[in-house]
Amino acid sequence: MTEIVNAVNNATAADSSFMAETWSLKVTEALEQHSSLYSALESASTTNAFPTSGLGKKLSMVAKLMQKRAERGKDRDIFYVSIGGWDMHSYVIDGLESNFATVDAALDAFVKEVKDMGLWSDTTLMQFSEFGRTMDPNSGPRGDGKGAGTDHGWGGNNFMLGGSVKGKQILGTYPDDFTENGPRALSRGRMLPTTPWDAMWNGVAEWFGVPESDMDRVMPHRQN
């Protein structure tokens, strides 16, 4: 099938459009990259058992890609993985217990694997979410307070870990007044963050090679 696709996309003429030529080139490049990646990953394996959760499978694949960095011709990578199921408008306690266990098991296997590869000091993990949650619970799915959840908020928590991270510290300011009269509290415990989201990337961006002169362009809200 690959040969046929390549043949079709190489069947260009003198009057072929620029868009058609570009499309054909990108298709051919994508097939070559897929073949190269497939060949590299065929011999990849992990020494630690990863959980069978969606996040566990994703982090297992990331570990394999890191293992085959030389074959892929890479000396630096950025990987993005995600896990859903956090929009808990009901049964938030049960949901958090389940999700935290899933995340913990997947991260535990991944960190052990990266350490076994000798790459822990060269690896940084960043956790983030698109929005926080209310501090005050809602009344639950039936309105009687049972199975209560939380609703969309603003400020939240993020964490970072890695072999070169100066850890075991909390940045930002913990609120001292959670009432709606407090300087950081809005309705129903929607908290204004004390640290801009962009700022959490300062150290990572510097470590990744972004020059100081470009920091405000890369992270335009870091000074907010």
C-alpha positions in Angstrom: 0.0 0.0 0.0 2.9 2.4 0.8 4.3 1.9 -2.6 1.0 2.7 -4.2 0.5 5.8 -2.2 4.0 7.0 -3.0 3.5 6.3 -6.7 0.3 8.3 -6.7 1.8 11.2 -4.9 4.8 11.3 -7.2 2.6 11.3 -10.3 3.1 15.1 -10.8 3.4 17.1 -13.9 4.9 20.4 -15.0 1.5 22.1 -14.5 0.9 20.6 -11.0 -0.1 23.2 -8.5 2.1 24.3 -5.6 -0.5 23.1 -3.2 -0.6 19.6 -4.8 3.2 19.4 -4.8 3.3 20.4 -1.1 0.6 17.9 -0.2 2.4 15.1 -2.0 5.7 15.9 -0.4 4.1 16.0 3.1 2.3 12.7 2.6 5.6 11.0 1.4 7.5 12.5 4.3 4.8 11.3 6.8 5.0 7.7 5.5 8.8 7.7 5.7 8.7 9.0 9.3 6.0 6.5 10.2 8.1 3.6 8.8 11.2 4.8 10.6 9.4 5.2 13.9 7.8 1.8 13.5 11.1 0.1 12.9 12.7 1.8 15.9 9.9 0.9 18.3 9.7 -2.7 17.2 12.8 -3.5 19.4 11.8 -1.1 22.2 10.8 -2.5 25.6 10.5 -1.4 29.2 12.1 -2.9 32.2 9.3 -1.9 34.5 5.7 -3.0 34.4 3.4 -0.1 33.4 -0.3 -0.1 34.4 -2.8 -0.9 31.7 -4.6 2.4 32.2 -4.7 4.9 29.4 -2.2 7.1 31.1 0.0 4.1 31.8 0.0 3.1 28.1 0.8 6.6 27.0 3.8 7.0 29.4 5.0 3.6 28.4 5.1 4.8 24.8 6.9 8.0 25.8 9.5 5.9 27.7 10.1 3.7 24.6 10.4 6.8 22.4 13.0 8.2 24.8 14.8 4.9 24.7 15.1 5.0 20.9 16.1 8.7 20.7 19.4 7.9 18.9 17.6 5.8 16.2 15.1 8.6 15.8 17.9 11.2 15.4 16.7 13.2 18.4 18.6 14.7 21.3 15.7 16.7 22.7 12.0 15.9 22.8 8.7 17.4 24.1 5.9 14.9 24.8 2.3 15.6 25.7 0.0 13.1 27.3 -3.4 13.7 28.9 -6.0 12.0 31.2 -9.6 13.0 31.3 -12.3 12.5 33.9 -11.6 15.5 36.2 -14.7 17.6 35.5 -16.4 16.2 38.6 -19.7 18.0 39.2 -20.7 15.1 41.3 -19.1 12.4 43.5 -15.8 14.3 43.6 -14.4 12.4 46.6 -14.8 9.0 44.9 -13.6 10.4 41.6 -10.5 11.9 43.0 -9.5 8.8 44.9 -9.8 6.8 41.7 -8.0 9.3 39.5 -5.2 10.0 41.9 -4.5 6.3 42.2 -4.3 6.0 38.4 -2.0 9.0 38.0 0.2 7.8 40.9 0.7 4.3 39.4 1.5 5.6 36.0 4.0 8.2 37.2 5.7 5.7 39.5 6.3 3.3 36.6 7.5 6.1 34.3 9.9 7.6 36.8 11.4 4.2 37.6 11.8 3.5 33.9 13.5 6.9 33.1 15.9 6.4 36.1 16.8 3.0 34.8 17.6 4.6 31.4 19.9 7.1 33.2 17.8 10.0 31.9 16.2 11.3 35.1 18.4 14.3 35.4 17.6 15.3 31.8 13.8 14.9 32.3 11.2 17.3 33.6 7.5 16.5 33.9 4.9 19.3 34.1 1.3 18.8 35.2 -1.3 21.3 34.4 -5.1 21.6 33.9 -7.2 24.0 31.9 -9.0 25.4 34.9 -9.4 25.0 38.7 -12.4 24.1 40.7 -14.6 25.7 43.3 -13.6 25.3 46.9 -17.3 25.1 47.9 -19.1 21.9 46.8 -22.4 21.9 45.0 -25.5 20.2 46.2 -25.0 17.0 44.2 -26.9 15.4 41.3 -30.1 15.3 43.3 -29.8 18.6 45.1 -29.7 17.0 48.5 -25.9 17.3 49.1 -25.3 13.6 48.6 -22.7 12.8 45.9 -21.6 16.4 45.9 -19.1 17.7 43.4 -17.3 20.9 42.5 -17.8 23.3 39.6 -15.6 25.3 37.3 -13.2 27.7 39.1 -10.1 29.7 38.4 -7.0 29.2 40.5 -5.7 25.7 40.9 -2.6 23.6 41.7 0.1 22.3 39.4 3.2 20.2 40.1 6.6 19.7 38.5 9.1 16.9 39.0 12.4 15.8 37.5 16.0 15.0 38.3 17.1 18.6 37.9 14.2 20.2 39.6 14.7 21.9 42.9 11.8 20.2 44.5 10.2 19.8 47.9 8.8 23.4 47.9 5.6 25.1 47.3 5.5 28.3 45.2 2.8 30.9 45.3 0.9 32.2 48.3 -1.7 30.1 50.2 -4.9 32.0 50.8 -5.5 33.1 54.4 -9.2 34.1 53.8 -11.6 31.9 51.9 -14.7 34.0 52.5 -16.1 36.1 49.7 -14.7 39.1 51.6 -11.2 37.9 51.1 -8.9 39.6 48.6 -8.5 36.4 46.6 -11.9 34.8 46.8 -14.8 35.1 44.4 -18.2 33.4 44.6 -18.3 29.9 46.0 -14.6 29.7 46.6 -13.4 30.5 43.1 -9.9 31.6 44.0 -7.8 34.1 42.1 -4.3 32.6 41.5 -1.3 34.3 43.1 1.0 33.1 40.4 0.4 33.4 36.6 0.2 30.1 34.7 3.0 31.3 32.3 5.4 31.8 35.3 5.5 28.1 36.1 7.3 27.6 32.8 10.1 30.1 33.5 12.6 27.6 34.8 11.8 25.0 32.2 12.0 27.5 29.3 15.4 28.6 30.5 16.6 25.0 31.0 15.3 24.2 27.5 17.4 27.0 26.0 15.1 29.9 25.6 17.2 33.1 25.9 16.2 35.7 28.4 15.5 38.2 25.6 12.7 35.9 24.3 11.1 35.0 27.6 8.3 37.6 27.4 7.5 36.6 23.9 7.3 32.9 24.7 5.5 33.5 28.0 3.7 36.9 27.6 1.8 36.7 30.9 4.6 35.5 33.1 4.8 38.9 34.9 1.0 39.2 35.6 
